[in-house]
Amino acid sequence: MRLAMGFDQISAWLYTISPGLILHRGTAMSDTWGRARVFWVAAGFEGGLIGVAWLLGWLLGHDPFAALAWDARDAGLGLASVAPLLLLYLAGTRWPVGPLRRIKQLLEEFVGEFFRRCTWLDLALISLLAGLGEEALFRGVVQGALGDWLDAWAALVLASLLFGLAHSLTPTYAVLTTLVGVYLGGLWLLTGNLLGPIITHAVYDFLVLLLLRRQLARDERREAKRGVASEGTSSPAI
């Protein structure tokens, strides 16, 4: 179960939003910042990764978007590749066994709370920036540069490990994100085009953020109903 490659990571995510961005447990910065400031912080962070990718790519002699080109087949493959990730996420949230329970709690209390005031358009733009920035950095530059010194599979594994370390919400979460990195890096090796991984990453982040926001809304309605019921039962009879 993985977010945000969120926001997650976002982006957590690396687009993950870590607990360090939260004022205190269960209270999001959005409560004091407002929607606009939350959006610009998240978008600035994820968009800033594009700048990091450009700088690192310049130092290593790798254009982060050299392998990016429009191709309808690769775009379709990127969209189709969202399904396995989303199914695993839904299974992990539906049956959160062992360490998955802690991950679910953190995602809802920190990541979900952080973005709960954002509109769907805010989340779409943040997710797009997460897909562009993180894939340009970890696949376009890191994996690409490592591929100059190592064979393709070793470069894939090392880049994915770095991707997982950048999303160390918990040790289990880092392992899961490493596997997602292998999945996205493998998609890039398969197509030779960053378009597929960018689409997979962005669409997956967007859908998970929407699901988290919907779950928080349901929880709030449930708590409100409980509050009304509690007031009704505690009212003195007349």
N, C-alpha and C positions, 0 to 999 in steps of 0.2 A: 504494500500500500504506500503510495508515494504522491506527494503534492507537486504544485508549484513548482517543479523543476526550475516546483514554487517555490512557486511564489511562495517553489517550491520553492519554488524554488522557485519569492515568489518567490518559478522560477524558482521562500523559502528559499524559499525558498529558496539556490541559489535556487533561484525564486522559489531559498526559503526565508521567510521573515522569522528571525530567531526570537526566543524569549527576551533577549536583550533589548528589543525594540518595544517591549511592553512595559507600561508603567508599573503594574503589579498584576498578580495572577487573576485572570478572569476579566480584567479591565483593559480594553484596547486603547491605543493612542487615538483612534478615531473618535473616542468619546470627548477628547479635549481639543484635538486638532481640527476636526471636521473633514468632510469628504474630500474637498479640493486639496488640502494639504497632504492627506494620506495618499491620494492619487499621485501627486507630484513627487513625493518621496519615493514611492514604489517605482514609478516610471523613470525617475532620475537614476535610481539604483540600477534597474535592469538596462536602461538605455546607456548608462555609463559603462556597462560591460562591453558594449560595442566599441567604445573608445579604448578600453583596455585591450580588446582584441586587435584593434588597429595598431596600437603601440607595440604590443608584444609581437604581432606579425611583422611589423617593420624591423624590430630588433632581430628576429629570427629569419627574416627574408621570406615570410609567408603572408600573402594577401588573404585575409580571413574569408573573403567572399569570392575568391578566384574560382572555387568549385560550385558557385551558385548560378543556376540558369533556369529559365522557365521551361518546363517540360510537363505536358499534361499527364503523361503516364506516371512520372515521378510524384507529381502532386496528388494523383489518385492513390498511389501507394502510401504516401504520407498520411492521407486521411484514413485509409484502411488500417494503417498501423496503430491508430489511436485505440481501436476496439479492444485488442488484448490488454493494453495498459488500463483502460477504463474498467474492463471486467474484473481485473485483479484488484483494482481500487475498491470497487463495489463489494467484492467478496470480502476484502479485508475489513471494510467498515460494517458489513452485515454480520460477519463472524470474527470479531477481533480477539483472537486467541493469543495468549502469552504476551510478548512484547508489542504485538500489534494494538493491544488495548491502550497502551501508553501513547503510542503514535497517534491513534485516533483522538485521544484526549487532547494532546498538544495541538493537533491540527485544528480542532474545533475551538479550543480556548484561546489560542494565540493567532494562528493564521486566519481562521474564519472570523474571529472578532476584529482583527485588524482591518479586514476588507469588507465588513458587513454593511457599511454605509455607502460603499461604491456602487455605481450603476453598472448595468451589464456592459455598457459601452466602455466605462472605465476599465473593467476587468478584461475586456477584449483587447484594448490597447496595451495594457500592462502585460498580458499574456503574449501578445505579438512581440513586444520588446524583449520579453524573456526568451522566447524562441529564437529571435535573431541574435541577441547578445550572447546567450549561453552556447548556442550551437556554433556561432562564429568563433568563440573563444576556445571551447573544449574540443570541438571537432575540426573546425577550419584551421586553427592555429596549433593547438597543443597536439592533437592526434596527427595532424599533417606534418608538423615538425619532427615529432618522434618517428614518424614513418621514414624520414630521411636517414635516420641513424639505425633504426631497428626494422625488423620485418613488420608487415601490416598488422598481424595478429598481436604481436607484443606491444605495438603502439596503441592498438585498440584497448588492450587490458590496462596499460599504464594510464592512458587518458581517462578511462572509465574510473579507475581508482581515485584519480585527482577530482573527478566530477563528484564521486561519492563523498570524499573528504570535505568538499565545499558545501555539502548538504548534511552535515553531521548534527542533525536535530537530536538523534539518539544513535547509539551504535548500530542497532538494527536498521534504522532508517538510512544510515550511511551505506550499509550493505545492499539494501534494496535499491538505493539510488545508483550504486555502482553497477548493478545488474541492468538498470534502465539505461545507464551510459553505454554498456555493451550493446544493448538493443538498438539505441540510436546510432552509435558508431558503426554497428554492423549494417544498418540501413544505408549509411553513407558509403560504406565499402561496396555494398551491393549495387548502388546506383551511380556512384561517383558524383553525386549531386547533393548539395546541402539543402536543397528545396524540401526533400522528403522529411529529413529530421526536423527542420524548422517548423514545418506544418504540423507534424506529429506532436512536437513539444508544445507549440503554442495552443493548438486546439485542445490537447489534453489538459493543460493548465487552466484554460478558460472553463472547460466543463467541470473540472473539480472545484474551482472557485465558486461556480454557480451552485453546485451541489452543497458545498459547505454553507453558503449563504442561505440556501433554502432550508437546510437542517437547523440553522440558528433561528430562522423565522418560525419554524415549527415549534422549536423548544420554547421560544418566547410566548407563542400563543398558548402552549400547554401550561406554562407557568402562570399566565394570566388567568386561564380558566380555573386552575387550582386555587389561585388567590381569591377569585370571586366565590368559588364554592366554599372556601374556608370562612370567608366573611359571612356567608349565608348561614352556615351551621353554627357560628359563634354568636349570631344576633339573638338578643333576648326575646322570648316569646311575649306577645302583647295580649 
